[in-house]
């Protein structure tokens, strides 16, 4: 009788479990939710990303070239990428499909090199690894990136984010942190068929087409760019989302300033890359020396009203780039050596703002300092600043190539952390308030505003930050940020791209760049000294616990069923 009752109870329990399971699956088909149990919520997508995924009406296909045998760090990046793609697919109604490919799978070297060439031409950057084995070391080429395609369009997605001076573990963590933003940006760019217009201002001695060639190509993937001369035409800037003013060298007329001012009042965005002093490395190469004197751009009142002042000085920094110097004596064959050049500071972004977070070192040239001033309702964020060991020289500044041979006195480099790039956000007030006659102010055709709607601008005290090196004799432009002497590429391009994206981004997607993931690394010293202890703990302790549980369970059963 006792056994029959137990049997009925077990059957009822089994049936109840089946009913509950079926009911939960039925309810689950109507309620979608994913649980993220990580402390930093690394698998929780932002609302902006979810909206981009929810708006997809066709399949986004991703070819990830991170498959094969490679070090543990790249394996982790590959796994994290797969998990992120799975997360994206879950919120896209299965409109995300992906494939992991090993570009080095072919044993045919020619076929392998053809594949490498195709990937490079599509925009993926290779990484050359040195792999150690029992037989020695060998070189391995990886393409840690992906090609994302949608409706016949495709863009490259670089998974590995390099950063000068940062540990491999730090670079890996930054790459993983950037996965959501980078992939969401790829999707947004592919699904945006109506691109915003950006005007590159011309007519005041700004940088020419060759000097802006690389950044124009990079921005051209996301925006329609047009060189535009204001020429005192009221409607010259109509239809533009933002404008870029890149290293002008002649004065702006009051009418041109009025048109720029009203562009800001109506919500237009501006990226200013301004040299307050007239000097350049090209003039030094030709003559060996120059005197840096202020440009008369007539922009001081405009910028001061918006919340800052560009100072007529030059920053010198012990954390700097190098230039080649001929060390041979007169009459000998030229013998060039790379020497530190304190007028080209290397800026390591320290801010956590999305524009500069985790960016590589940025190279500047003859930069000046920026002071922020009172501007009601304007939020100011410092994006770039000099290092701890920097020095200010006020104009006029005598600059001579022979200065590379002088040993700088570190005690004099005490003007630490000078502002070099500042973001301004808010409702700006017109610099022409109370300065124009009522007839103009009240003219409906002009539509003058003395108080603007919410807008933003970024001011950089260096026009060369946006300029790529040019070989004019061959009509050739180098990549932005590329140093022709050290063959090193700095983070200038990504910085300018982030600036423009932040100014033009109405969705708030760039804020995803500020997310933090905790880097949990094993202590290598402890691994070496405590290896045996932790091996015993991880193998013997679970077996001992299982053995102890079996003994206790057996004792309890004997006591329970003892007669």
C-alpha positions in Angstrom: 0.0 0.0 0.0 2.8 2.4 0.9 4.6 1.7 -2.4 1.4 2.3 -4.4 0.9 5.7 -2.7 4.5 6.7 -3.4 4.2 5.7 -7.0 1.0 7.8 -7.4 2.7 10.8 -5.7 5.8 10.5 -8.1 3.6 10.3 -11.2 1.6 13.4 -10.0 4.8 15.3 -9.3 6.1 14.4 -12.8 2.9 15.5 -14.5 2.9 18.7 -12.5 6.5 19.4 -13.5 5.6 18.8 -17.2 2.6 21.2 -16.9 4.7 23.9 -15.2 7.4 23.5 -17.9 4.8 23.8 -20.8 3.2 26.8 -19.1 6.5 28.6 -18.7 7.4 28.0 -22.3 4.0 29.2 -23.4 4.4 32.4 -21.4 8.0 32.8 -22.5 6.8 33.0 -26.1 5.0 36.3 -25.2 7.6 37.7 -22.8 11.1 38.3 -24.0 13.8 38.9 -21.4 17.5 38.1 -21.1 19.3 38.0 -17.7 22.8 39.5 -17.4 24.4 38.2 -14.2 27.8 39.9 -14.8 28.7 42.7 -12.3 29.3 45.3 -14.9 26.4 44.2 -17.1 28.7 43.6 -20.1 25.9 41.8 -22.0 23.2 44.4 -21.5 22.8 46.4 -24.7 22.0 50.1 -24.5 18.5 51.4 -25.4 20.1 53.2 -28.4 21.5 50.0 -29.7 18.2 48.1 -29.2 16.4 50.8 -31.2 18.9 50.5 -34.1 18.4 46.7 -34.1 14.7 46.9 -33.8 14.5 49.1 -36.9 16.3 46.6 -39.1 14.1 45.3 -42.0 16.7 43.1 -43.6 19.6 40.8 -42.7 22.9 42.2 -41.6 25.6 39.7 -42.5 29.0 39.7 -40.7 32.1 37.9 -41.8 34.5 37.8 -38.8 38.1 36.9 -39.8 39.2 35.8 -36.3 39.1 32.0 -36.6 42.0 29.6 -36.2 44.9 28.8 -33.9 46.2 32.0 -32.2 47.2 33.2 -28.7 44.7 33.2 -25.8 44.1 36.9 -25.9 42.9 36.8 -29.5 40.8 33.7 -28.6 39.1 35.7 -25.9 38.4 38.6 -28.3 36.9 36.0 -30.7 34.7 34.5 -28.0 33.6 37.9 -26.8 32.8 39.0 -30.3 30.6 35.8 -30.9 28.8 36.4 -27.6 28.1 40.1 -28.5 26.9 39.0 -32.0 24.5 36.5 -30.3 23.2 39.3 -28.1 22.6 41.6 -31.1 20.8 38.8 -32.9 18.5 38.2 -30.0 17.3 41.9 -30.2 17.2 42.1 -34.0 14.4 39.5 -34.7 17.1 37.2 -36.1 18.3 39.9 -38.6 21.9 39.4 -37.6 23.8 36.5 -39.2 27.5 35.9 -38.9 30.3 33.6 -40.0 33.8 33.1 -38.5 36.4 32.6 -41.2 40.1 31.7 -41.0 41.8 33.8 -43.8 45.0 31.7 -43.4 43.3 28.3 -43.9 44.5 27.8 -47.4 47.9 26.0 -47.7 48.5 27.7 -51.1 50.6 30.8 -50.4 49.4 32.6 -53.5 45.8 32.1 -52.6 46.5 33.1 -49.0 48.2 36.3 -50.1 45.3 37.1 -52.5 42.9 36.8 -49.6 45.1 39.1 -47.4 45.2 41.6 -50.2 41.4 41.6 -50.6 40.9 42.1 -46.9 43.4 45.0 -46.8 41.8 46.7 -49.7 38.4 46.4 -48.0 39.9 48.3 -45.0 40.9 45.6 -42.5 44.4 46.2 -40.9 46.6 43.1 -40.4 48.5 42.3 -37.2 51.8 40.5 -37.3 52.3 38.1 -34.4 55.4 36.3 -33.3 54.4 32.8 -32.2 56.7 30.7 -30.1 56.8 26.9 -30.5 59.1 24.0 -29.6 60.9 24.4 -32.9 61.4 28.2 -32.4 59.5 31.3 -33.4 57.4 32.0 -36.5 55.4 35.0 -37.8 51.6 34.7 -38.0 49.4 37.3 -39.9 46.0 37.9 -38.3 43.2 40.1 -39.5 41.3 40.9 -36.3 38.3 42.4 -38.0 35.1 41.8 -39.8 33.3 42.9 -43.0 29.7 43.9 -42.2 27.2 44.0 -45.2 23.6 45.1 -45.6 21.6 45.4 -48.8 24.6 45.4 -51.0 26.6 47.8 -49.0 29.5 46.9 -46.7 31.9 48.5 -44.2 35.0 47.2 -42.4 34.9 46.6 -38.6 38.3 46.6 -36.9 38.0 44.5 -33.8 41.4 45.1 -32.3 42.0 48.6 -30.9 45.7 49.4 -30.5 47.1 52.0 -28.2 50.7 53.2 -27.9 52.2 52.5 -24.5 49.4 50.3 -23.3 49.8 46.7 -22.3 48.4 43.9 -24.6 45.9 43.1 -21.9 44.7 46.7 -21.7 44.4 46.9 -25.5 42.4 43.7 -25.5 40.1 45.0 -22.8 39.6 48.3 -24.7 38.7 46.3 -27.8 36.1 44.3 -26.0 34.7 47.4 -24.4 34.3 48.9 -27.9 32.4 45.9 -29.4 28.9 47.2 -28.9 29.6 50.8 -30.1 31.7 49.7 -33.1 29.2 47.2 -34.3 26.1 49.4 -33.7 27.9 52.2 -35.6 28.5 49.9 -38.5 24.8 49.0 -38.6 23.7 52.6 -38.3 26.1 53.7 -41.1 24.9 50.9 -43.4 21.2 51.6 -42.7 21.5 55.4 -43.1 20.9 56.1 -46.8 20.3 59.9 -46.3 23.6 61.2 -45.1 23.9 64.5 -43.2 25.8 67.3 -45.0 29.0 68.8 -43.5 30.6 71.9 -44.9 34.4 72.4 -45.0 34.8 76.2 -44.9 37.0 77.7 -47.6 38.1 81.2 -48.5 40.2 82.2 -45.5 43.4 80.3 -46.3 42.1 77.0 -44.9 43.9 73.7 -45.5 43.6 72.5 -49.1 42.1 69.3 -50.5 45.3 67.3 -50.4 46.0 68.3 -46.8 42.5 67.1 -45.8 42.4 64.2 -48.2 42.4 61.3 -45.6 39.9 62.8 -43.1 37.5 63.7 -46.0 37.7 60.0 -47.2 37.0 58.8 -43.7 34.1 61.2 -43.0 32.8 60.5 -46.5 31.6 57.0 -45.3 29.1 58.7 -43.0 28.5 62.2 -44.3 28.2 64.3 -47.5 31.2 66.7 -47.5 31.3 69.9 -49.5 33.9 72.7 -49.6 32.0 75.9 -49.2 32.9 79.6 -49.4 30.6 81.8 -47.3 31.4 85.0 -49.3 29.0 86.9 -47.1 26.0 85.0 -48.4 23.3 84.7 -45.8 22.1 81.3 -46.9 25.6 79.9 -47.5 25.4 77.4 -44.6 21.8 76.4 -45.0 21.3 72.6 -45.1 24.5 71.8 -43.3 24.5 69.8 -40.1 28.0 70.9 -39.1 30.9 72.8 -40.5 34.7 72.3 -40.1 37.0 75.3 -40.0 40.5 73.9 -40.6 43.6 76.1 -40.0 42.5 79.4 -41.6 45.3 82.1 -42.0 43.4 85.2 -43.1 40.8 87.4 -41.4 37.0 86.6 -41.3 34.8 89.5 -42.3 32.1 90.7 -39.9 29.5 89.4 -42.3 31.1 85.9 -42.5 31.2 85.9 -38.7 27.6 86.9 -38.5 26.6 84.0 -40.8 28.6 81.6 -38.7 27.1 83.0 -35.5 23.6 82.6 -36.8 24.4 79.1 -38.0 25.2 78.3 -34.3 22.1 80.1 -33.0 20.0 77.8 -35.2 21.6 74.6 -33.9 24.5 74.2 -36.3 27.7 72.5 -35.0 31.3 73.6 -35.5 34.6 71.9 -35.3 37.3 74.6 -35.0 41.0 73.6 -35.7 42.7 76.9 -35.3 46.4 78.0 -35.1 46.6 81.3 -33.2 50.2 81.7 -34.3 51.7 81.7 -37.8 54.3 79.0 -38.0 54.8 75.6 -39.5 57.3 72.8 -39.8 57.5 73.3 -43.6 58.9 76.8 -43.1 61.4 75.4 -40.6 62.5 72.8 -43.1 63.2 75.4 -45.7 64.9 78.2 -43.7 66.0 76.4 -40.5 64.3 79.1 -38.3 61.2 81.3 -38.1 59.4 83.7 -35.8 55.9 82.7 -34.8 53.6 85.8 -34.7 49.8 85.9 -34.2 47.4 85.5 -37.0 44.8 88.3 -37.3 41.8 86.0 -37.8 39.4 88.3 -36.0 37.7 85.4 -34.3 38.6 86.3 -30.7 35.3 88.0 -29.9 33.2 85.2 -31.4 35.0 82.4 -29.4 35.2 84.5 -26.2 31.4 85.0 -26.3 31.0 81.2 -26.7 33.1 80.5 -23.7 36.9 80.4 -24.3 40.0 82.2 -25.4 42.7 81.0 -27.7 46.0 82.3 -26.4 48.8 83.6 -28.6 51.5 81.3 -27.3 53.1 78.0 -28.1 53.2 75.0 -25.8 56.4 73.0 -25.5 56.2 69.5 -24.0 58.9 67.0 -23.0 56.4 64.3 -24.1 57.0 64.9 -27.8 57.6 63.5 -31.2 60.9 63.5 -33.1 62.3 65.1 -36.2 65.4 64.1 -38.3 68.6 66.2 -37.6 71.8 66.1 -39.7 74.6 65.2 -37.2 77.4 65.1 -39.9 80.1 67.7 -39.9 80.4 70.2 -42.8 81.8 68.4 -45.8 80.8 65.0 -44.7 78.0 62.8 -46.0 74.6 63.7 -44.3 73.9 61.5 -41.3 70.4 62.0 -39.9 69.3 61.1 -36.4 65.8 61.3 -34.9 65.8 63.9 -32.1 63.0 64.9 -29.7 61.2 68.1 -30.9 59.4 69.7 -28.0 57.1 71.7 -30.3 55.2 68.5 -31.4 53.6 67.3 -28.2 52.2 63.8 -28.0 48.9 63.9 -26.1 47.6 60.9 -24.2 43.9 61.5 -23.6 43.1 61.2 -19.9 39.4 62.1 -20.0 36.6 59.5 -19.8 34.5 61.5 -22.3 33.2 59.3 -25.1 35.1 61.4 -27.7 38.5 60.6 -26.3 38.0 57.5 -24.1 40.6 54.8 -24.9 42.0 56.7 -27.9 45.5 56.3 -29.0 48.1 59.0 -28.5 47.4 62.1 -30.6 50.1 64.2 -32.2 49.9 68.0 -32.2 52.2 70.6 -33.8 52.8 74.2 -32.5 49.7 74.1 -30.4 48.6 76.9 -28.2 46.8 77.0 -24.9 43.1 77.6 -24.3 41.5 79.4 -21.4 37.8 78.9 -20.6 35.8 82.0 -19.7 32.4 82.7 -18.2 29.5 81.9 -20.6 26.1 81.5 -19.0 24.5 78.1 -19.6 27.5 76.6 -21.5 29.0 73.4 -20.3 32.8 73.1 -20.9 34.6 69.7 -21.2 38.4 69.5 -21.6 39.2 66.8 -24.2 42.9 67.2 -24.6 45.6 68.7 -22.4 49.4 68.8 -22.3 51.5 66.5 -20.1 52.8 67.2 -16.6 56.0 68.5 -18.1 55.0 71.3 -20.4 56.0 74.9 -20.8 54.4 78.0 -22.3 56.2 80.6 -24.5 54.2 83.8 -25.4 54.4 85.4 -28.8 56.5 86.4 -30.6 58.3 83.1 -30.4 61.7 82.5 -32.0 61.9 78.9 -33.3 65.1 77.4 -34.6 66.0 73.9 -35.7 69.2 74.1 -33.7 67.0 74.0 -30.6 66.9 70.2 -30.9 70.6 70.1 -29.7 69.8 71.9 -26.5 69.1 69.9 -23.4 65.9 71.2 -21.9 65.8 72.2 -18.2 63.0 70.1 -16.7 62.5 72.6 -13.9 61.2 75.1 -16.4 58.6 72.8 -17.8 56.1 73.5 -15.0 53.0 74.7 -16.8 51.3 71.3 -16.4 48.1 70.1 -18.1 47.3 73.1 -20.3 44.0 72.9 -22.2 44.4 72.1 -25.9 40.9 71.0 -27.0 37.6 71.9 -25.4 34.0 70.8 -26.0 31.3 73.5 -25.5 27.7 72.5 -25.2 24.5 74.5 -24.5 22.4 77.4 -25.7 24.9 80.0 -27.0 24.3 83.7 -27.0 25.0 85.7 -30.2 28.1 87.8 -30.2 26.1 90.4 -32.2 23.6 90.9 -29.5 23.1 94.7 -29.1 25.7 95.3 -31.9 23.5 95.4 -35.0 20.9 98.0 -35.9 17.2 97.3 -35.3 16.5 97.3 -39.0 18.7 94.2 -39.4 17.7 92.6 -36.1 14.0 92.8 -37.0 14.2 91.8 -40.7 12.2 88.6 -41.1 14.3 87.7 -44.2 17.4 87.6 -42.1 15.8 85.9 -39.1 18.3 87.1 -36.6 18.5 85.2 -33.3 20.3 86.6 -30.2 19.8 83.4 -28.3 20.4 80.0 -29.8 18.8 76.6 -29.5 20.9 73.8 -28.0 24.1 73.2 -29.9 27.7 72.1 -29.5 31.2 73.0 -30.8 34.7 71.7 -30.3 37.7 74.1 -30.4 41.2 72.7 -30.9 44.2 75.1 -30.6 46.1 73.3 -33.4 45.2 73.4 -37.1 47.7 70.7 -38.0 45.8 68.1 -35.9 43.5 67.5 -38.8 46.1 67.8 -41.6 47.7 64.8 -43.2 51.3 64.9 -44.5 51.4 65.7 -48.2 54.1 65.0 -50.8 53.2 67.8 -53.2 55.8 66.9 -55.8 54.1 63.5 -56.3 50.5 64.8 -55.5 50.4 62.2 -52.7 48.7 62.3 -49.3 49.6 60.1 -46.3 47.1 58.8 -43.7 46.1 61.3 -41.1 48.2 60.8 -38.0 51.0 59.1 -39.9 54.5 60.2 -38.9 56.7 60.0 -42.0 59.9 59.9 -39.8 58.9 57.2 -37.3 56.4 55.4 -39.5 54.1 55.5 -36.5 50.4 56.2 -37.0 48.9 58.3 -34.1 45.2 58.6 -33.1 44.4 61.9 -34.9 42.0 60.3 -37.4 39.9 58.6 -34.8 39.9 61.7 -32.6 38.6 63.9 -35.5 36.0 61.2 -36.5 34.8 61.0 -32.9 34.6 64.8 -32.7 32.4 65.0 -35.8 30.3 61.9 -34.8 29.7 63.4 -31.4 28.6 66.8 -32.9 26.3 65.2 -35.4 25.0 62.3 -33.4 21.3 62.9 -32.4 20.8 59.3 -31.3 23.3 59.4 -28.5 25.1 56.2 -29.7 28.6 57.6 -29.1 27.8 57.6 -25.3 28.1 53.8 -25.5 31.9 54.3 -25.9 32.0 55.3 -22.2 31.0 51.9 -20.8 33.6 50.2 -18.6 34.5 46.5 -18.4 36.6 45.4 -15.5 39.9 43.8 -16.6 40.3 40.7 -14.4 43.8 39.4 -14.9 45.7 36.6 -13.1 48.6 37.6 -10.9 51.6 36.2 -12.8 53.8 36.3 -9.7 51.2 34.2 -7.7 50.8 31.8 -10.6 54.5 31.1 -10.4 54.9 30.8 -6.7 51.6 29.3 -5.7 51.0 27.1 -8.7 51.1 23.7 -6.8 48.8 25.0 -3.9 46.1 26.0 -6.3 46.3 22.9 -8.3 45.8 20.8 -5.2 42.9 23.1 -4.1 41.2 22.8 -7.5 41.6 19.1 -7.8 41.8 17.5 -4.4 39.3 19.7 -2.5 36.3 18.9 -4.7 37.0 15.2 -4.5 37.4 15.4 -0.7 34.1 17.4 -0.4 32.3 14.8 -2.5 33.8 11.9 -0.4 32.7 13.7 2.8 29.2 14.3 1.5 28.9 10.6 0.6 29.9 9.5 4.1 27.5 11.9 5.8 24.7 11.0 3.4 25.3 7.3 4.1 25.2 7.8 7.9 21.9 9.7 7.6 20.3 7.0 5.5 21.4 4.3 8.0 19.9 6.2 10.9 16.7 7.0 9.0 15.9 3.4 7.9 17.4 1.6 11.0 14.9 -0.8 12.5 
